[in-house]
Amino acid sequence: MAHPTDTTTRNQRAEREKLAQDLHRPHYHYLPPANWLNDPNGLIHWNGQYHMFYQYNPHEPFHANIHWGHAVSADLLHWSDLPIALTPTPGSPDAEGCYSGCAVDHNGVPTLIYSGHNRANPGAFQLPCLATSDDELLSWTKYTHNPIISGPPQNLDVIGFRDHCVWKEGDTWYQIIGSGINGVGGTVLLYRSPDLIHWEYVHPICVGDLTQTEPLWTGSMWECPDLFALGDKHVLVVSVWDKHQTHYAISFIGTYADHLFSPQPPRKLDFGASFYAPQSLRDAAGRRIMFGWLREERDTQAQRAAGWSGVMSLPRILSITADGALGMRPAPELARLRGQHVGARDIDLSAAAHILSGVRGDALEIVVELELGAAGEVELALLRSPNGAERTSLRYSRADGQLILDTSRSSLSETTHRSQHSGPLALAPHQALRLHVFLDRSVVEVFANDCACVTGRVYPTRADSLELGLFALRGSASVKALDIWEMGSIWASST
């Protein structure tokens, strides 16, 4: 008789194979076999393996009926699908969904803390629930007396109460929960516990200002909080929510002392429209690794027709840069996916466009170092059709100091949201612009000078939208170095 896990794996493989010919479906970004994915959850490095849980609707490609999907990797590249970890239990606090949370090691016992959704919960809030595993994270048993916290603090008028980050200091567990104070702004609420079961509310550790718009607006509620030490600083990551709309993920760098977080001004983690609800883990090598949900940028009808929605970002290694900012770079393991290589040096970008002859593709890694010269703007065109009718434009504007991802011509389909997104990238005089681009079918994930990221989703309609081009506008520039690799699939060595 087949083991249930074997049957599950076969079914998942069959689902993947059914969708494999979709030209917009990524090859080397993780996504489930089919249907809906959103927030990464429960990221943990356990006995030498990376475990990724995620918000998952196993039945349809839209946000409903939320379970916890589960995947595992030994190398941070190739992922194997595992059975669903958490399923809503009728009549329980999570009857209408097992929402976002985290994983911790509780004296050798893998433990999940997640948000149970049930409109019958007190105040209709999502409430913290707990589950444990005794078989190396393959199956999970929910705590019989869930929820472990009965509701938000009674003395606060809160908007939302969900998503969890848990850590241990000495013999005491601490937990932060995402929330907002009505009329004030987003907040992160701190709790403590001796055993992960009995929790005492402490206070808010950080509160936003709903009226503040500079350097950016932080909304009425913060979800998906993540607090961690990095170098000699602490970083608080939250995702901005307001009036049932998800906006963007932001980070605060600051100090955490006496159970209060003192932040510097916030900054967007990614200047594109897709990156949201990130979570991080610390691996055995001491690296802080982040994943985020890459939302679709096509309408719900197109997502239903495709049979899938949502992609996980590439793993990002976090650091504090020399100027005190949050640095992000792609995990070096990604280099193992590199295949055929094309390289060039010292290309003059004068007024004429430089279309890269012999280089075509939609699953590529591109590293280009540009000397800006006198140019007012430089552009890397991706997924370009021969006549330029379709193209995704990555530009740097020297006068504005802005990195711009322009998807207004990325698709001819009316189902696609076409837009332009930008963020600041300050370069010193004569400093080169270094763009590290991962192009994966419908994903464009960009790392610029290891300090700015912009991610977008694109859906070309033409089969010949595979060209690459380099341009200098309002003056000349030069390419100091260009390297392009074809990228292999992460499924080649998986289940």
N, C-alpha and C positions, 0 to 999 in steps of 0.2 A: 504493500500500500504506500502511495506517495505521501511524503511529509507535507503538512499544510503549507509550510514555507516554500517548498518546491513548486506546489501548484500555484501559489501566489506569484512566484517569480516567472513561471511560464506565462501566466495571464498578462503580467506586466510587459513581458517581452513582446507578446503578440500585439498589445496595444501600441507599443513603440513602433513596431514594424509597419503597422497599418498607417501610421502618420509620417513615416520616414521620408516619403517623396514630397512632402510639403516644402516648397522652395523658401518659405519664410521661417521654417523651424530650425533653430540654432543647432550647430554640431558640437560645440565645445563649451557651451554654458549649460549648467544643469537645469532641467525641467522635468516634471513628472511624466509618466507614460502617456497620459492624456488628461483632458479636463482642466480644472482650475488650480493654480498655485498663487499664494501671496506670501505673507511675511515668513522669513526664516525664523525658526524657533529652536530652542533647546540645543544650540550649538555646543558641542563638547568633544574634547579629545580624550578618548577612553581606551586604555590598553592598546595604544599605538594606532588607533583608528579614529578618523574624523567622522562624527555623526552629525547629520543635518536633519532636523525635523522642520516641517513647514506647514502653513495653513493650506488645506487641501479639500476641495470638493471632488470626491472620486466618481461622481455621476454625471456632472455637466460642467461646461466651461464658463461658469459665472459664480459670483460670490454668494454662496448659500450652503447649508448643510456641511458646516466646517468641521473637518477631522484634522488629525495630525498625520501627514505623510512622513515617510522616514527613508533616508538613504545613507549609505556608508561608503567611505573611501579610505584606502590605505595610503594614498599619495597626494591627496588634495586635488586630484585631476579626474581620475576615472571613478565613477560612482555606480554602486549597485543598489537597486531598489529593494527595500525591505517591506514587510507587511505594515499596514497602517498601524500606527502606535496608539492613537486615541480616537475613539468613536463616541459620539454623544449617547448618553444613557437615558432612556425615557424615564420621566418622573424625577430626574435628579437635577442638581444645580447646573449641569451642562447639557440639559436635554435638547437645547436648540443650537449647540455648537461648543466645540472645544477650541477656545481662542488662544491668543498668543501668550507665550511664557518662556521659561528658561529651564536648564538642566543643571544639577549640581551633584557632587559626590558627597553623600552623607555617610561618613564612616564606612566607605566601601559599597554603599547601596546607591545605585543610580536613581535619582529622584527628579521628577518633573513638577514644576509649579506653573499652572496655567490658569487662564480666565475661563470660567464656566459661564455660558450664556443661557439664560432662561428668563423670559419675561415675567415669570412668576416669582423670581428672586425678589427679596425685599428692595423696594424702590426701583425694580426692574434693572438693577445694576448687574454687570458681570462681576463674578465673585471668585476669589482665589481658591483653586482646588489643587490637590496633590495626588501623584501617582508614583509607584515604585516598580522596579524590575528586579527579578532574581535570576534572569537567564541572559545576561550580557546585552541588555537593551532590546531584545527581540520582542518581548511582550510586557504589558504593563497592567498593574493592579491599582485601581483607584482607591484612595483612602475612604473607608466606609462612612466617615463623619464629615465629608466635604459639605460646605466650604470651610476652609481653615480660617477665613476672616468673614464675618457675617455682613459687612457693609462698610462704606467709607466713614470717616470720623463724623460724629453727629454734630459737632460744632462748626462744620464747614459746609457751605452751600456749593457742592461740587458739580462739575460737568464731566461725566465720565469717570470710570474707576476700573482700569484694566491694564494688563501687560506687566510683566514682572522681571526684575533683575535681583538676584539673590547672591550673597557672599557671606563669608564667615570672618569675624574678627575675634581671635582668642577662642573662647567657648560660646560666643554669641553669634547667632545668625542675624543678618540684616537683609531687608527687602525694600526696594523702592517700587512704587506703583504709579503709573501714569494717570494724570487727572488734570482738572482745571478748576479754578475758583470763579464762580459766576460773577461776571462784571470786572474781574481782576486780570486773569490770564492763565496760561498753562502753568502747571505745577507738578512737582514730583514729591510724593508722600513717602516718608520713611517709617518702617516698622522694625521691631526686633523680636527675637524668639530664642529660647534655649534649645528647641528641638524641632523646628520647622512646622510644628503643629499649633502651638499656642503663641499668638502674636499680640504684641502691644504696640499701639500707635505712639510714635515719638513726636514728629512735627514735619512740616514741609522742609525739604532741604534746599529747594530752589523754586522761586516763583517768578513768572514772566509778567510782562506788562502788555495788556491787550491793546493799548493805545499807541505803543511805540512802533514806529515804522523804520527807524534807522538804527543800526545798519541794515536790519531787515525786520519784517513783521513776524511775530511768533505766535499769533493765533490765540484762541480761547481755551484750547486743551492740548496737552502733550500726551502722545501715546508712544508705545515701544521704547521706554527709557532704558538706557544702558550706561552704567557708571563704572569706570575702570581706571586704574593707575597706568600711566605711560611716562616713562622716564621719571623725572621729579615732579611731574604734574598729575592732575586727574582730568579726565575727559568725561563730560556728560553728553550723551547723544539722545535726542528725542525727535519724534516726528510730529510735525505741526498739523493739527486737525481743527476745523472750525465749521460749524453749521453743517455737519454731515459730509464735509468735503475733506479729502486728504490733500495736502499741499506739498511739503518737501521735508527732507530730513536736515537737521541742523546739529552743530556741535558747539559746546562751550568748553574752553580750556580754562582751568582754574585750580583752586586748592580745596581739598576736602579735609576739614579738621573739626573736631568736636561735633561730628555728625552734622555739619553744615557745609554746603558747597558754595564757594565764593567764585562766581564766574567772571571771565572776561567777556567782551561782546561776542555774540554768536556769529557763526558763519555757516553757509550752506555746505553740506558735504559734497553735493554734486549739483552742477548748474543746469542739468538737463531736466526733462519732465518725467522721467521714468523711475529714477532711483528713490526708493522709499522703504521705511520700516526696517532699517538695518539692525543687525545684531552682530556681536563679536565674541570670539573665544580666545583663550590663551592656550597655545599648544605646548607640548613637552619641551620644545626648544626655546620657550619664553616669548614667542612672537605673538603679537596681538593681531588677529586676522578677522576681517569683517566681510560679511556678505549682506547684500540688500536685495529686495524684491524689485525687479524691472517690470513695471507695468506696461500693458499693451497701450499703443497709441492709435488703435483703430476701433471702430464702433462695435457695440455688443453683437450686432447681427453678424459682422465679419468674424468675430471671435467664436460665436456659436457654429458658424459654417465651417471654420477651421477645425473645431473639436478640441481646442486647447487654448489656454490663456495664462500668461505669466511665466517669467524666466528668472532664474537666480543670477545675480551678478557674478563676475569672476571674483575669486578671493583677493582681497586687498590687504596689504601689510601696512599697518599704521605706525607712525613715529611722530615725534616732536621735532620740527625742523630747527635749524640754527637760529631762525628769527622768531621762534616760539609758536609757530603755526602747526596745525595738524597736517602731517604729510601722509600721502597715500601712494602706494606703488603696487603694481600687479605682483602676485606671488611668483617668485623665480621658478617654481615648478612648472609654470606654463611653457617654459622654453622646451620642455620635453615633447610637446605636441608639434614642434616645428618640423616641416618637411622641406620641400624644394625651396631654394633661396635665390633671390635676385638682389644684387647690391650695386650701388653706384656712388660715385664721389664727385664733388665739384661740378655740379650742374648749374649753369647760368640760367636764371629766370629773368629774362628781359620781358618786353611787352608781349611777346608771343606766348601762348599756352604751351606747356610741356606735357603732352599726353604720354604716359609711360608705355612705350611699345613693348609688346610681348608679356605684359603683366596684366592679368585679368583674374577676377575671382570675387567670391563673396564669403570666403572663410579664410581670412588673412590676418597676420600680425604685421604691423607697419611701424617702423621707427625712422623718423626723419628729423634731422637737425638742420635748421634754417638760419642762415645769416641774413638779417633783415635788410642790410644795406640801406638804400634810400627809399625802399618801398613803403607806402602807407598802409598796405594790407597784403597779406599772403594767404593763399588758399590751398587746401588739399581737397580735391574732389574725389568722392567715393561713389561706387555703384553708379557710374556715369554711363549713359547710353551714348552711342557714337555721335549722335547729333546734339547731345547735351540736353535733350528734352527732360530726361530724368537724371537727377544727380543729387547727392547729399553733400553739402558744403561745410567743411570745417575751416573757419577763418580766424586770423588774428588781426585785430585792428590796432595799429600802433598808436594812433592819436588818442583812442579811448582806453587803451590798455585792456581790451576785452577779448576773451576767447569766445567764439560764436559757433554754435552748431545750428545750421540752417537746414530744416527739412521741408521747406516750402515747395521744393521741386523733387522730393524724394520718391513720390508716387503720383501716378495719374489717376488713382482710384479715389472715388468720392467717399469711401468708407474710412479713409485715413485722415487723422488730425495733422495738418501741415502747419508748422510754426517755426519760430526762431527763438533759441535760448542762448543766454550769454552770462558770463561772470568775469570778475576782475582777475587779471593775470599781470602782475607788475614785473617787468623785465628791466634790469639795470642797463645803462647805456652799453651798447656793443655786446650785450648778453645774447646768446643764441636761443632760439625757440626750439624746444625739443618736444615733439609730439610722439607719444606711444599709443598707437591706435589698435584696437582689437575689433575687427569686422567679422561678424558671425551671422550671416543671413539677415535677419531683421534686427540685429543688435549692433549698435556702434558705441563702443565704450572707450573713452579717451582719457589718457593721463598726460598732463602737460607739465613739464619741468618738475615732476614729482610733487606738485603742490596744488594743482587744480584738476578737477575731474568734470567731465560733461558726458552724459550718457543719453542716448535716444534710441527710439525704435522706428524702423523704416521698412516700407513694404513695396519695393519696386514692382511694377506691373509688366515690364518688358524683360524678356529673357536675355537680351543683350546688354542690360544695364550692369556691366561688369568691369568697365574701364576705370583707371585711376589717372588723375591729372594733378599737376602742380602749377600754380599761377602766382604772379606778382602783379599787384595793382598799384597804380600811381607811383611808379618807380621800379627799379630793379632790385632783385635779391638773388641769393644763391643757396643751393643745397650743399651743405658741407658733407653730409653723409645720408644715405638712404638704404635701408635694409627692409626687405619684404620676404615673408615666409608664408607658404601655404600651411594651414593648420589642420591637424588630424582631428578625428572625432574622439570625444571622451568615452564613447560607447564601444570603441574598438576592442578594449581589454576589460570591459565590464561583464556583468552577469552573462 
